[in-house]
Amino acid sequence: MNEVAERVLGIVSSIPDGRVMTYGDVAEAAGTGPRAVGQILRNDGHDVPWWRVVDATGRPVRAAAHGALAHFLEESTPLLSQGDDVRVDLARAGAAI
């Protein structure tokens, strides 16, 4: 695993329960781009809380939205919507790292 991937996974691992960061926030903190963050999570993010990384509108990756919702509810993550359009309230759940 390369240094950028290690930084991204470390940042994602440090996001507290019930909080989220956007792909852009993680990318900025890791010194890479948002797409790279997505690729790293897709390839190597199985052991980190991947559901705590959302897009700029607060939505988790579409293919895993149902699984992310279960984690959000378990962690009492503030949500704006559930069901078919899971969306996190970024104003209340955004994490500062």
N, C-alpha and C positions, 0 to 999 in steps of 0.2 A: 504494500500500500504506500502511496506517495505522501509527501508532507502536506499537500493541500487537503487530501482526503482525511488525513489524521486530524488536521485543524477543524475541518467541517464536522467530523464525527464528534470531536471533543466539544465543540460549541453546542451541537444538538444535544449531546448528553448532559450539558449543564443547564438546559432550559428547565426551570422548575415545573412541577406538577401544576396543571391548571393554567399554564401560561403558554404562549406561542411566539414564534418569530416568523417573519416572512422569509421566502427564499432570498430576497434582496438583502435583508438584514444579516442573514447568515453569511451570504456572499461577501458583503462589505467587511464583516468581522474577520472572515477567513482570508481575505485578499484574493478573491476569485469572482466568477460571475454566477448569477442565479441558475443558469442552465447547468453549470458544472455541479452546483449543489444538488440539483435534482438527479443528475446522473450518479453522483456519489451515493446519495440515499438509495437510489434504485439498485445499485450494484452492491453496496457494502453497508447499508443502513439497517439491516435486519435486527441488530442487537442494540440499537439506540431508539429513543422515543421519536420516531419518524413523523408521527401524527402531529407533533408540536411544531412542524414546519408547514406553513400554509402560504397560499399566494397573496398578492397584495390586496385582494378583496376579502381575505379571511377564509377562503375555501381550501380544504385539503385536496390532494391529488384525487381526481375524479374516480379513478379505478379502485381507490381504497377508502372512499368516503364513508361507507358503511362501517368499516373497521375503525376508522378514525372517530366516528361519532360515538361508538361504544367507549373508547378511551376518554373522549371529552366528557361524557356523562359521568364516568367513573371518577374523573379528576375534578369534577365541578367546574369545568372550563366555561366561562361566560359565552353564550351563544346568541346569535341574532336569529338563526333559523335552523331547523332540523329537517328530517325526512329526506326528500329528494334533493334538497338544496342546503346542505350542511354549511353553515357559515359561522365563524368565530367572531366575537365582538373584539376587534383589535384594540379599541380604545381602552377596554377593561382588561384584556388578556395579554397584551403585548409585553414581552419580556425585554428588559434592558440588560445586555451582557457587556 
